[in-house]
Amino acid sequence: MPTPPLRRELAEEAVARVEAQLRAGCVPLGFGGGKSAVEAAARQALEDGWINTVHAFANRVEAARKNYGLEPDWTLYRPARPQQPTPSVMLREAPAPEPSLAVPSGEPVQVLVIPDRHNDPRHEHRLACTTWIARLGSERRPSVVVDLGDAGTFDSCSRHDKNDTLRGRLKPSIRADLDNHLASLQAFEAGRAADWKPKRIKTRGNHEQRLWAFENEHPESEGTHTHTYAEHLLQFGWRERPFGELAYVEGVAFTHAPINGMGRPMGGKTATHRAGAMLTSALVHGHTHQLQVFNDAKMGHQERISVIQAGCALPWGEYESYAMTGPGGWWWGCLMLTVWGGQIVDFEAISMLRLRDRYSGDGADRRAA
């Protein structure tokens, strides 16, 4: 026997309950962060004894739409902002505002962010920085680690210096770069506690992308070097996203560099501002080696888009040769973030000086000084 349709008066009450929560500041379906109006109405109905389960309320809202064309007026939603009322008498104490309903949805997640390290077989002292960062993670225990790419220089495949030039002859071999890449992964394992097993995400940088560019220009080598590189990552539990793609953790995006409309990495002093104008979610990226935090104010449900340039993770004060005479402005360290409901709610920049002083302990600080 088929289930009888929901009575119209029950359908109307289900819709009315959702609309009451919209007026109270709960968010419509599909808005992401914040308490859902449907869920809040369902829990209130459960408390009132009007339904037996939260799922039953959602079924009634759906039946109201299918059977009678009744849907909540989603436009009733207004972002909840605490408003301090104006006292009617200046000497009378004003009541405290109601607690904000705009608490992010879901649970907070801690993320350890490792920016550009530029490991190089000609600069093996840089590997120690990776071990220090892993020791930090072992102490703080974030559930996710994101490597923003450019973990190695891969100068063997650089097109800036032709192989028939003097500088070109000083480049390392591809084998040396791949061996150094493996050593950097081993350096992280050397500092990782055995019982700390975070999710490991990597966003490929433009320096790692040099391997793919080399094989594209030398098709007879297709897969020779990139497969070895990928095997190294998989061996240690890392999952990599291709260059330019966004990897998401709780609605916050991570990538090596934001890509402009011409398909090129964005850089320069205004990179965070330009990226913030285009983005629809918070973003953390590397590439520039500078530390910047920018909040792009928005109108609507998403009141801001946060953009963070994460600096670099070379030894403190160390510049690459190409930047020796430029304006500088690099910052050296790593970041510890708390992401929650698509927002970056906490941010800590931990300098390489702090990492060296706290986590070296084995003489590596002197080798990297």
C-alpha positions in Angstrom: 0.0 0.0 0.0 1.6 3.3 -1.0 2.4 5.9 1.6 -0.3 8.6 1.8 0.9 12.1 0.8 1.7 14.6 3.5 -1.3 16.7 4.6 -1.1 20.3 3.4 -1.3 21.8 6.8 1.8 19.7 7.9 3.6 20.8 4.7 2.8 24.5 5.4 4.0 24.2 9.0 7.3 22.5 7.9 8.0 25.4 5.5 7.0 28.0 8.2 9.4 26.4 10.7 12.3 26.7 8.2 11.4 30.4 7.4 11.4 31.2 11.2 15.0 29.9 11.3 15.9 32.0 8.3 14.7 35.1 10.1 16.8 34.1 13.1 20.0 34.1 10.9 20.4 30.5 9.9 21.6 30.0 6.4 19.8 28.6 3.3 20.7 25.3 1.7 24.0 25.4 -0.2 25.5 28.4 1.6 28.3 26.5 3.2 29.4 28.0 6.4 26.9 28.7 9.2 24.1 26.8 10.8 21.6 25.4 8.2 18.0 26.7 8.6 16.6 23.3 7.7 18.8 21.5 10.3 18.0 24.1 12.9 14.2 23.9 12.2 14.4 20.1 12.3 16.1 20.1 15.7 13.6 22.6 17.1 10.7 20.4 15.7 12.3 17.4 17.4 12.5 19.3 20.7 8.8 20.3 20.3 7.8 16.7 19.7 6.5 17.6 16.2 8.6 14.9 14.5 10.5 11.8 15.7 13.8 12.3 13.7 15.7 15.0 12.0 15.5 13.0 8.8 11.7 12.9 9.0 11.6 16.7 9.0 13.8 16.9 5.9 11.4 14.5 4.2 8.5 16.7 5.1 10.2 19.8 3.6 10.9 17.8 0.4 7.3 16.4 0.3 6.0 20.0 0.6 7.9 20.9 -2.5 7.0 17.9 -4.5 3.3 17.6 -3.5 2.2 21.3 -3.2 5.0 23.4 -4.7 5.7 24.9 -1.3 9.3 26.0 -0.6 10.7 28.3 2.1 11.3 31.9 1.1 15.1 31.8 1.2 15.3 35.5 0.7 14.3 35.9 4.4 17.8 35.1 5.3 19.9 38.0 6.6 23.6 37.5 7.8 23.6 37.4 11.6 25.7 40.2 13.0 25.7 41.1 16.7 24.1 44.6 17.1 24.7 46.6 20.3 21.4 48.4 20.9 21.5 52.1 21.7 20.5 52.7 25.3 17.3 54.7 25.7 18.9 56.4 28.8 22.6 56.9 28.6 23.1 56.0 32.2 21.2 52.7 31.9 23.3 49.6 31.2 22.6 48.2 27.7 22.0 44.4 27.4 24.7 42.3 25.8 24.1 41.4 22.2 22.9 37.9 21.3 25.6 35.4 20.5 26.3 35.3 16.8 24.7 32.6 14.8 27.4 32.8 12.1 29.6 30.1 13.6 31.2 28.1 10.9 29.7 24.7 10.1 31.6 21.5 10.6 34.6 21.0 12.8 37.9 23.0 12.9 40.9 21.3 11.2 44.5 22.1 11.9 46.8 22.3 8.8 50.6 22.5 8.7 51.6 24.5 5.6 55.1 24.0 4.1 56.0 26.7 1.5 58.7 26.6 -1.1 61.9 24.8 0.1 64.0 24.8 -3.0 66.0 21.8 -2.0 69.0 21.3 -4.3 71.8 18.6 -4.5 74.3 21.5 -4.4 72.8 22.8 -1.1 72.3 19.7 1.0 72.1 21.8 4.2 68.6 22.9 3.2 67.3 19.4 3.9 67.6 20.0 7.7 64.7 22.5 7.5 62.3 19.8 6.4 63.2 17.7 9.4 62.6 20.6 11.8 59.2 21.2 10.2 58.3 17.5 10.7 59.3 17.7 14.3 57.0 20.7 14.7 54.2 18.7 13.2 55.0 15.7 15.5 54.6 18.0 18.5 51.5 20.0 17.3 49.8 17.0 15.6 47.8 18.7 12.8 45.6 16.3 10.9 46.7 17.6 7.5 50.0 18.7 6.0 50.1 20.7 2.7 53.3 21.1 0.8 52.8 24.1 -1.5 55.3 22.9 -4.1 58.8 24.0 -5.3 60.2 21.5 -2.7 63.1 21.2 -5.1 64.7 23.5 -7.7 65.1 20.8 -10.4 67.6 23.1 -12.1 68.7 20.2 -14.2 65.7 20.9 -16.4 65.8 24.6 -16.2 65.5 26.5 -19.5 66.9 29.8 -18.1 70.5 28.6 -18.6 71.2 26.8 -21.9 73.3 23.6 -21.5 76.0 24.9 -23.8 76.7 27.9 -21.5 79.0 28.1 -18.5 76.2 28.3 -16.0 74.4 25.5 -17.9 77.4 23.2 -17.4 77.1 23.8 -13.7 73.6 22.4 -13.5 73.1 19.1 -11.6 72.0 16.0 -13.5 68.4 14.9 -13.5 69.4 11.9 -11.5 71.0 14.1 -8.8 67.8 16.2 -8.6 65.6 13.1 -8.2 67.9 11.7 -5.6 67.7 15.0 -3.7 63.9 14.9 -4.0 63.9 11.4 -2.4 66.2 12.7 0.3 63.8 15.5 1.1 61.0 13.0 1.6 63.3 11.0 3.8 64.2 14.1 5.8 60.5 14.7 6.6 60.2 11.0 7.8 63.3 11.5 10.0 61.4 14.2 11.9 58.0 12.6 11.9 56.9 10.7 15.0 55.8 7.1 14.2 52.3 7.7 15.7 51.7 11.0 13.8 50.0 10.0 10.5 48.6 13.1 8.9 46.9 13.4 5.5 49.7 14.6 3.2 48.8 16.8 0.2 51.2 18.4 -2.3 50.5 21.0 -4.9 53.0 20.8 -7.7 55.2 23.9 -8.2 56.6 25.4 -11.3 60.0 24.0 -10.4 58.7 20.4 -10.3 56.8 21.1 -13.5 60.2 21.5 -15.2 60.3 17.7 -15.3 57.1 17.6 -17.4 58.4 20.4 -19.6 61.6 18.5 -20.2 59.8 15.3 -21.2 57.5 17.4 -23.5 60.5 18.8 -25.3 62.2 15.3 -25.4 59.3 13.0 -26.1 61.7 9.9 -26.2 62.0 10.4 -22.5 58.3 10.5 -21.8 57.6 9.0 -18.3 61.2 8.3 -17.6 61.7 11.0 -14.9 58.1 11.9 -13.9 57.3 8.3 -13.0 60.3 8.1 -10.7 59.3 11.5 -9.1 55.7 10.2 -8.6 56.9 6.9 -7.1 58.9 8.8 -4.5 55.8 10.7 -3.4 53.6 7.6 -3.3 56.2 5.7 -1.3 55.8 8.2 1.5 52.1 8.7 1.4 51.9 12.0 -0.5 49.2 12.8 -3.0 50.0 15.5 -5.5 47.7 17.9 -7.5 49.0 19.1 -10.9 50.5 22.5 -11.3 47.9 25.3 -11.1 45.1 23.1 -9.6 43.5 23.9 -6.3 43.5 21.3 -3.4 40.8 21.9 -0.8 40.8 21.3 2.9 37.5 22.0 4.6 36.6 24.5 1.8 39.9 26.4 1.9 42.0 26.2 -1.3 45.7 25.5 -1.5 47.9 25.8 -4.5 51.5 26.7 -5.5 50.5 29.9 -7.3 47.2 31.4 -8.3 46.8 31.3 -12.1 45.7 34.4 -14.1 43.4 34.4 -17.1 46.4 33.9 -19.4 47.3 30.7 -17.6 50.4 32.2 -15.9 51.3 32.3 -12.2 50.4 35.5 -10.4 53.1 37.3 -8.6 54.3 40.8 -7.6 53.2 43.1 -4.8 49.5 43.0 -5.7 49.2 39.3 -6.3 47.1 38.7 -3.1 44.7 41.6 -4.0 44.3 40.4 -7.6 43.7 36.9 -6.5 41.2 37.9 -3.9 39.2 39.8 -6.5 38.8 36.5 -8.5 38.5 33.9 -5.8 35.3 32.4 -4.4 37.1 30.7 -1.5 40.0 31.4 0.8 43.4 30.6 -0.7 46.9 29.8 0.7 49.7 29.8 -1.8 53.5 30.0 -2.2 55.7 31.0 -5.2 56.5 34.6 -4.2 58.5 33.6 -1.0 57.0 36.6 0.7 54.6 36.5 3.7 51.4 38.4 3.1 47.9 38.1 4.6 45.0 39.9 2.8 41.3 39.8 3.5 39.2 40.9 0.5 35.9 42.3 1.9 32.8 41.0 0.1 29.1 41.7 0.3 26.7 38.8 1.0 27.0 35.5 2.8 30.8 35.3 2.3 31.9 38.5 3.9 35.6 38.1 3.1 38.0 36.1 1.0 41.3 35.5 2.8 44.5 35.1 0.7 47.8 34.1 2.3 51.2 34.1 0.7 53.1 31.6 2.8 56.7 32.7 2.4 59.4 30.1 1.9 61.1 27.3 3.9 64.7 27.8 3.1 67.2 28.4 5.9 66.6 31.8 7.5 68.1 34.7 5.4 69.0 32.5 2.5 68.1 33.8 -1.0 68.4 32.1 -4.3 71.1 33.5 -6.6 68.5 35.0 -9.0 67.1 37.2 -6.1 70.4 38.4 -4.6 70.2 41.9 -6.1 66.4 42.3 -6.2 64.1 44.0 -3.7 64.0 40.9 -1.4 61.2 40.8 1.2 61.4 37.0 1.6 60.2 35.4 4.8 61.5 32.0 6.0 59.4 29.6 8.0 56.1 27.6 7.9 52.5 28.2 8.8 50.0 26.5 11.2 46.4 27.2 10.3 43.0 26.4 11.6 40.4 26.1 8.8 36.7 25.8 9.7 33.7 25.9 7.4 35.6 27.3 4.4 37.3 30.0 6.5 40.8 30.5 7.9 40.0 31.3 11.5 43.5 31.0 13.0 46.9 31.7 11.6 50.4 31.3 13.1 53.6 32.1 11.2 56.5 30.1 12.7 59.9 31.4 11.6 62.8 29.2 10.6 64.7 30.8 13.5 62.2 29.4 16.0 62.2 26.0 14.2 66.0 25.8 14.3 66.3 26.8 17.9 63.6 24.4 19.1 63.9 21.4 16.8 67.5 21.1 15.5 69.1 19.4 18.5 71.4 17.4 16.4 73.8 20.0 15.1 71.7 20.6 12.0 71.2 24.2 13.1 74.9 24.8 12.6 74.9 23.2 9.2 72.0 25.3 8.0 73.2 28.6 9.6 
